[in-house]
Amino acid sequence: MSGPVDTVEHWPIVHHEVEAVGKVCSFVEDEVRLPDGGTMRRQWVTHPGAVAIMALDERGRVAVVDQYRHPVAARLVEPPAGLLDVAGEDPLAAA
């Protein structure tokens, strides 16, 4: 059985502007050329990436952390994780 599949497409960037730069991410706007020749603007956020680990103890229990996450205004229980915020950082080494 097959279903929908993702298709990689590279629409030419006509204009690229960094709107704001933060400590962790940047907010950018690109104007891209559409296949029909028109253009459209899209805003998006850059992010350096992150890594999480699933650490198990000798009884097979998963280690988690409980921490406040402001964007969702809640304390979340999640695996230990961190940003890939050093240029060229290897995700396995960061874990």
N, CA and C atoms as a LAMMPS dump frame, in Angstrom:
ITEM: TIMESTEP
0
ITEM: NUMBER OF ATOMS
285
ITEM: BOX BOUNDS ff ff ff
-5.0000000000000000e+02 5.0000000000000000e+02
-5.0000000000000000e+02 5.0000000000000000e+02
-5.0000000000000000e+02 5.0000000000000000e+02
ITEM: ATOMS id mol type element x y z
1 1 1 N 0.848 -1.171 0
2 1 2 C 0 0 0
3 1 3 C 0.898 1.24 0
4 2 1 N 0.552 2.192 -0.816
5 2 2 C 1.33 3.426 -0.838
6 2 3 C 0.398 4.6 -0.606
7 3 1 N 0.987 5.674 -0.173
8 3 2 C 0.211 6.874 0.101
9 3 3 C 0.961 8.094 -0.388
10 4 1 N 0.559 9.237 0.093
11 4 2 C 1.238 10.47 -0.307
12 4 3 C 2.711 10.439 0.102
13 5 1 N 3.532 11.044 -0.716
14 5 2 C 4.96 11.133 -0.404
15 5 3 C 5.413 12.588 -0.503
16 6 1 N 6.391 12.941 0.309
17 6 2 C 6.978 14.276 0.24
18 6 3 C 7.836 14.386 -1.012
19 7 1 N 7.863 15.558 -1.602
20 7 2 C 8.678 15.822 -2.78
21 7 3 C 9.529 17.054 -2.511
22 8 1 N 10.834 16.917 -2.652
23 8 2 C 11.735 18.052 -2.448
24 8 3 C 11.68 18.952 -3.671
25 9 1 N 11.456 20.239 -3.445
26 9 2 C 11.457 21.229 -4.517
27 9 3 C 12.283 22.422 -4.057
28 10 1 N 13.008 23.011 -4.962
29 10 2 C 13.813 24.189 -4.634
30 10 3 C 13.335 25.362 -5.472
31 11 1 N 12.489 26.194 -4.887
32 11 2 C 12.018 27.379 -5.578
33 11 3 C 13.057 28.478 -5.386
34 12 1 N 13.431 29.182 -6.442
35 12 2 C 14.462 30.221 -6.336
36 12 3 C 14.055 31.332 -5.36
37 13 1 N 15.01 31.751 -4.55
38 13 2 C 14.777 32.854 -3.618
39 13 3 C 15.087 34.156 -4.343
40 14 1 N 14.074 35.02 -4.459
41 14 2 C 14.209 36.312 -5.118
42 14 3 C 14.764 37.344 -4.141
43 15 1 N 14.32 37.259 -2.9
44 15 2 C 14.765 38.204 -1.87
45 15 3 C 14.776 37.485 -0.526
46 16 1 N 15.806 37.737 0.266
47 16 2 C 15.952 37.13 1.597
48 16 3 C 16.275 38.241 2.579
49 17 1 N 15.52 38.313 3.668
50 17 2 C 15.768 39.354 4.663
51 17 3 C 15.655 38.771 6.066
52 18 1 N 16.659 39.049 6.883
53 18 2 C 16.618 38.648 8.289
54 18 3 C 15.896 39.762 9.033
55 19 1 N 14.722 39.462 9.556
56 19 2 C 13.891 40.459 10.233
57 19 3 C 14.35 40.717 11.663
58 20 1 N 14.757 39.665 12.357
59 20 2 C 15.181 39.8 13.755
60 20 3 C 16.121 38.655 14.099
61 21 1 N 17.104 38.961 14.941
62 21 2 C 18.066 37.955 15.376
63 21 3 C 17.957 37.826 16.888
64 22 1 N 17.734 36.612 17.343
65 22 2 C 17.648 36.35 18.766
66 22 3 C 18.846 35.554 19.241
67 23 1 N 18.824 35.22 20.52
68 23 2 C 19.911 34.451 21.114
69 23 3 C 19.983 33.032 20.549
70 24 1 N 18.835 32.455 20.26
71 24 2 C 18.778 31.069 19.807
72 24 3 C 18.322 30.948 18.356
73 25 1 N 17.425 31.795 17.923
74 25 2 C 16.886 31.67 16.573
75 25 3 C 16.752 33.038 15.91
76 26 1 N 16.492 33.008 14.617
77 26 2 C 16.279 34.232 13.853
78 26 3 C 14.952 34.131 13.115
79 27 1 N 14.349 35.282 12.863
80 27 2 C 13.099 35.373 12.123
81 27 3 C 13.421 35.954 10.759
82 28 1 N 13.12 35.214 9.708
83 28 2 C 13.491 35.648 8.36
84 28 3 C 12.276 35.66 7.433
85 29 1 N 12.418 36.408 6.343
86 29 2 C 11.389 36.418 5.313
87 29 3 C 12.049 36.201 3.965
88 30 1 N 11.519 35.26 3.2
89 30 2 C 11.994 34.992 1.846
90 30 3 C 10.872 35.287 0.859
91 31 1 N 11.25 35.844 -0.277
92 31 2 C 10.334 35.937 -1.405
93 31 3 C 10.826 34.908 -2.411
94 32 1 N 9.955 33.992 -2.802
95 32 2 C 10.361 32.911 -3.7
96 32 3 C 9.606 32.987 -5.021
97 33 1 N 10.261 32.502 -6.066
98 33 2 C 9.653 32.436 -7.402
99 33 3 C 8.877 31.132 -7.501
100 34 1 N 7.604 31.235 -7.844
101 34 2 C 6.738 30.068 -7.991
102 34 3 C 6.941 29.41 -9.354
103 35 1 N 6.576 28.15 -9.488
104 35 2 C 6.705 27.478 -10.784
105 35 3 C 5.953 28.19 -11.916
106 36 1 N 4.86 28.915 -11.577
107 36 2 C 4.098 29.622 -12.618
108 36 3 C 4.668 31.002 -12.935
109 37 1 N 5.802 31.367 -12.294
110 37 2 C 6.442 32.654 -12.549
111 37 3 C 6.103 33.734 -11.546
112 38 1 N 5.046 33.544 -10.777
113 38 2 C 4.69 34.514 -9.747
114 38 3 C 5.641 34.412 -8.56
115 39 1 N 5.408 35.242 -7.567
116 39 2 C 6.215 35.182 -6.349
117 39 3 C 5.301 35.152 -5.134
118 40 1 N 5.855 34.71 -4.033
119 40 2 C 5.156 34.775 -2.751
120 40 3 C 6.188 34.961 -1.655
121 41 1 N 5.741 35.557 -0.561
122 41 2 C 6.609 35.771 0.598
123 41 3 C 6.247 34.751 1.676
124 42 1 N 7.287 34.247 2.329
125 42 2 C 7.092 33.313 3.43
126 42 3 C 8.012 33.706 4.571
127 43 1 N 7.459 33.726 5.778
128 43 2 C 8.246 34.024 6.974
129 43 3 C 8.481 32.719 7.717
130 44 1 N 9.681 32.596 8.272
131 44 2 C 10.024 31.372 8.984
132 44 3 C 11.099 31.649 10.026
133 45 1 N 11.309 30.691 10.88
134 45 2 C 12.256 30.819 11.988
135 45 3 C 13.406 29.842 11.776
136 46 1 N 14.633 30.346 11.891
137 46 2 C 15.796 29.46 11.853
138 46 3 C 16.05 28.954 13.266
139 47 1 N 16.625 27.797 13.388
140 47 2 C 16.929 27.21 14.7
141 47 3 C 18.138 26.302 14.517
142 48 1 N 19.063 26.294 15.475
143 48 2 C 20.275 25.492 15.301
144 48 3 C 20.05 23.987 15.41
145 49 1 N 18.884 23.583 15.878
146 49 2 C 18.609 22.167 16.078
147 49 3 C 18.796 21.784 17.537
148 50 1 N 18.392 20.599 17.865
149 50 2 C 18.49 20.122 19.236
150 50 3 C 18.672 18.61 19.22
151 51 1 N 19.058 18.091 20.362
152 51 2 C 19.23 16.652 20.504
153 51 3 C 18.605 16.232 21.83
154 52 1 N 17.999 15.053 21.848
155 52 2 C 17.432 14.502 23.077
156 52 3 C 17.944 13.073 23.223
157 53 1 N 17.989 12.611 24.449
158 53 2 C 18.43 11.239 24.691
159 53 3 C 17.35 10.476 25.446
160 54 1 N 17.323 9.179 25.252
161 54 2 C 16.44 8.309 26.019
162 54 3 C 17.347 7.429 26.875
163 55 1 N 17.587 7.883 28.087
164 55 2 C 18.469 7.162 29.008
165 55 3 C 17.646 6.169 29.829
166 56 1 N 18.099 4.917 29.855
167 56 2 C 17.418 3.871 30.609
168 56 3 C 18.279 3.434 31.785
169 57 1 N 17.621 3.176 32.925
170 57 2 C 18.375 2.633 34.051
171 57 3 C 18.367 1.106 33.964
172 58 1 N 18.941 0.455 34.959
173 58 2 C 19.083 -1.002 34.92
174 58 3 C 17.743 -1.735 34.951
175 59 1 N 16.674 -1.046 35.341
176 59 2 C 15.339 -1.657 35.363
177 59 3 C 14.516 -1.277 34.131
178 60 1 N 15.141 -0.59 33.181
179 60 2 C 14.447 -0.215 31.955
180 60 3 C 13.591 1.031 32.062
181 61 1 N 13.749 1.781 33.16
182 61 2 C 12.985 3.018 33.316
183 61 3 C 13.67 4.149 32.552
184 62 1 N 12.873 5.02 31.98
185 62 2 C 13.381 6.149 31.198
186 62 3 C 13.597 7.353 32.112
187 63 1 N 14.773 7.968 31.993
188 63 2 C 15.058 9.188 32.752
189 63 3 C 14.378 10.365 32.055
190 64 1 N 13.678 11.186 32.836
191 64 2 C 13.023 12.373 32.292
192 64 3 C 13.323 13.571 33.181
193 65 1 N 13.087 14.749 32.644
194 65 2 C 13.212 15.982 33.418
195 65 3 C 11.858 16.682 33.403
196 66 1 N 11.617 17.464 34.436
197 66 2 C 10.384 18.231 34.572
198 66 3 C 10.798 19.69 34.562
199 67 1 N 10.422 20.41 33.512
200 67 2 C 10.828 21.811 33.456
201 67 3 C 9.761 22.683 32.815
202 68 1 N 9.765 23.944 33.214
203 68 2 C 8.81 24.919 32.695
204 68 3 C 9.17 25.292 31.265
205 69 1 N 8.166 25.301 30.382
206 69 2 C 8.344 25.718 28.988
207 69 3 C 7.41 26.902 28.736
208 70 1 N 7.997 28.08 28.634
209 70 2 C 7.205 29.301 28.51
210 70 3 C 6.258 29.323 27.304
211 71 1 N 6.667 28.88 26.102
212 71 2 C 5.748 28.971 24.954
213 71 3 C 4.412 28.262 25.159
214 72 1 N 4.382 27.221 25.973
215 72 2 C 3.129 26.508 26.228
216 72 3 C 2.598 26.758 27.636
217 73 1 N 3.282 27.628 28.39
218 73 2 C 2.863 28.014 29.743
219 73 3 C 2.559 26.798 30.615
220 74 1 N 3.492 25.852 30.623
221 74 2 C 3.281 24.633 31.398
222 74 3 C 4.615 23.996 31.754
223 75 1 N 4.575 23.19 32.809
224 75 2 C 5.716 22.341 33.128
225 75 3 C 5.537 21.059 32.332
226 76 1 N 6.57 20.651 31.634
227 76 2 C 6.505 19.452 30.808
228 76 3 C 7.468 18.396 31.321
229 77 1 N 7.064 17.153 31.219
230 77 2 C 7.931 16.022 31.523
231 77 3 C 8.458 15.547 30.174
232 78 1 N 9.778 15.568 30.022
233 78 2 C 10.376 15.287 28.722
234 78 3 C 11.742 14.651 28.885
235 79 1 N 12.271 14.049 27.823
236 79 2 C 13.627 13.491 27.92
237 79 3 C 14.652 14.614 28.033
238 80 1 N 15.804 14.336 28.634
239 80 2 C 16.867 15.344 28.688
240 80 3 C 17.246 15.755 27.261
241 81 1 N 17.382 17.062 27.053
242 81 2 C 17.667 17.566 25.709
243 81 3 C 18.462 18.853 25.791
244 82 1 N 19.02 19.231 24.671
245 82 2 C 19.762 20.484 24.612
246 82 3 C 19.925 20.955 23.182
247 83 1 N 20.286 22.214 23.046
248 83 2 C 20.482 22.819 21.73
249 83 3 C 21.782 22.379 21.084
250 84 1 N 21.783 22.373 19.776
251 84 2 C 23.02 22.215 19.004
252 84 3 C 23.461 23.634 18.653
253 85 1 N 23.987 24.334 19.638
254 85 2 C 24.27 25.759 19.473
255 85 3 C 25.75 26.096 19.322
256 86 1 N 26.568 25.095 19.064
257 86 2 C 27.989 25.305 18.787
258 86 3 C 28.208 24.94 17.321
259 87 1 N 28.804 25.83 16.554
260 87 2 C 29.008 25.593 15.119
261 87 3 C 29.704 24.257 14.877
262 88 1 N 29.134 23.44 14.01
263 88 2 C 29.73 22.156 13.653
264 88 3 C 29.588 21.076 14.707
265 89 1 N 28.803 21.329 15.737
266 89 2 C 28.657 20.374 16.837
267 89 3 C 28.041 19.058 16.349
268 90 1 N 28.647 17.954 16.723
269 90 2 C 28.153 16.632 16.371
270 90 3 C 26.992 16.269 17.298
271 91 1 N 25.815 15.948 16.758
272 91 2 C 24.68 15.62 17.613
273 91 3 C 24.954 14.48 18.591
274 92 1 N 25.685 13.46 18.176
275 92 2 C 25.987 12.347 19.071
276 92 3 C 26.858 12.813 20.234
277 93 1 N 27.839 13.648 19.946
278 93 2 C 28.701 14.176 21.007
279 93 3 C 27.911 15.095 21.934
280 94 1 N 26.976 15.861 21.377
281 94 2 C 26.176 16.778 22.193
282 94 3 C 25.254 16.022 23.139
283 95 1 N 24.803 14.851 22.703
284 95 2 C 23.903 14.056 23.542
285 95 3 C 24.623 13.63 24.81
